[in-house]
Amino acid sequence: MECPYCKKEMREGCISAYRSAPVWEPKSAEISLLPPDTYVRLADPDLFASKQVESWLCEDCRVLITPVKEYQTTWDKMKDKWKHFTERRTESRERQAEERQEEQQEKAREKRRKKDPWEV
């Protein structure tokens, strides 16, 4: 099907509901209880959020247009927090390693300063 706005080829698919969050997914022969990787979320996945999806219907040509927003699942939020945590932990470890190295260099300098220059 050709897009009525940009005239590019549109992908065929269907609107399904996984855990009460409607999604668009490409048409496929297999049916699964879990959403495939190719699905596009159409509403907020929060259990207590509204499940209404903004859309427009042309009753003459029978075309439904639905804008797709970016929704972040709880799992995605957890992955983002974990990524942020690991980045902070890595930075902290690098900083601690630099501090340890500076301390070792300072100890070596102090040891050289205290050493008698005439001692062999």
C-alpha positions in Angstrom: 0.0 0.0 0.0 1.2 3.5 -0.8 1.3 6.1 2.0 -1.2 8.9 1.2 1.2 11.5 2.4 4.7 10.6 1.3 3.8 8.1 -1.5 6.2 5.6 -0.2 5.4 1.9 0.3 3.8 1.1 3.6 4.4 -2.1 5.6 1.5 -4.5 6.1 0.8 -5.4 9.7 -1.8 -5.6 12.4 -2.6 -4.1 15.8 -2.4 -6.5 18.7 -2.5 -6.2 22.5 0.2 -7.7 24.7 -0.5 -7.3 28.4 -3.1 -4.7 27.6 -0.7 -2.4 25.7 -1.6 -2.2 22.0 1.2 -2.7 19.6 1.6 -2.7 15.8 3.5 -5.6 14.4 4.4 -6.7 10.8 2.1 -9.4 9.3 3.5 -12.9 9.9 2.3 -16.4 9.7 3.3 -17.3 13.3 1.3 -16.4 16.3 3.1 -15.9 19.6 2.0 -15.0 23.2 5.1 -12.8 23.6 5.6 -9.7 21.5 8.1 -10.0 18.7 11.2 -7.8 18.4 9.7 -6.0 15.4 6.6 -4.7 17.2 5.9 -0.9 17.7 4.3 0.1 21.0 1.3 2.3 20.5 0.4 3.1 24.1 2.1 3.5 27.5 2.7 0.0 29.0 2.0 1.2 32.5 -0.8 -0.9 34.0 -2.6 2.1 35.4 -2.1 4.4 32.4 -4.7 5.1 29.8 -4.7 2.6 27.0 -6.3 5.0 24.5 -4.3 5.5 21.3 -4.5 8.8 19.4 -5.7 8.2 15.8 -7.7 9.6 12.9 -10.1 7.8 10.7 -11.1 8.9 7.2 -14.6 7.4 6.8 -14.6 8.0 3.1 -11.4 6.1 2.2 -11.4 3.9 5.4 -7.8 4.7 6.4 -6.8 4.9 10.0 -3.7 7.1 10.8 -2.0 6.6 14.2 1.1 8.5 15.2 3.7 6.4 17.0 5.2 7.9 20.1 8.3 6.6 22.0 7.3 4.6 25.0 9.7 3.1 27.5 8.9 -0.2 29.2 9.8 -0.9 32.8 12.4 -3.3 31.4 13.9 -0.6 29.2 14.0 1.8 32.2 15.7 -0.9 34.3 18.3 -1.4 31.5 18.9 2.4 31.3 19.4 2.6 35.1 21.8 -0.4 35.1 23.8 1.1 32.2 24.0 4.4 34.2 25.1 2.5 37.3 27.8 0.5 35.5 29.1 3.7 33.9 29.3 5.4 37.2 31.0 2.4 38.8 33.5 2.2 36.0 34.3 5.9 36.4 34.7 5.5 40.1 37.0 2.5 39.7 39.2 4.4 37.2 39.4 7.4 39.5 40.4 5.1 42.4 43.0 3.4 40.3 44.5 6.8 39.4 44.5 7.9 43.0 46.3 4.7 44.0 48.8 5.2 41.3 49.4 8.8 42.4 49.8 7.6 46.0 52.4 5.0 44.9 54.3 7.6 43.0 54.2 10.0 45.9 55.5 7.2 48.2 58.3 6.5 45.8 59.2 10.2 45.6 59.2 10.4 49.4 61.4 7.4 49.7 63.9 8.9 47.2 63.9 12.2 49.2 64.6 10.4 52.5 67.4 8.3 51.0 70.9 9.4 51.8 72.4 10.7 48.5 75.9 9.3 49.5 74.5 5.8 50.3 75.2 3.2 47.7 
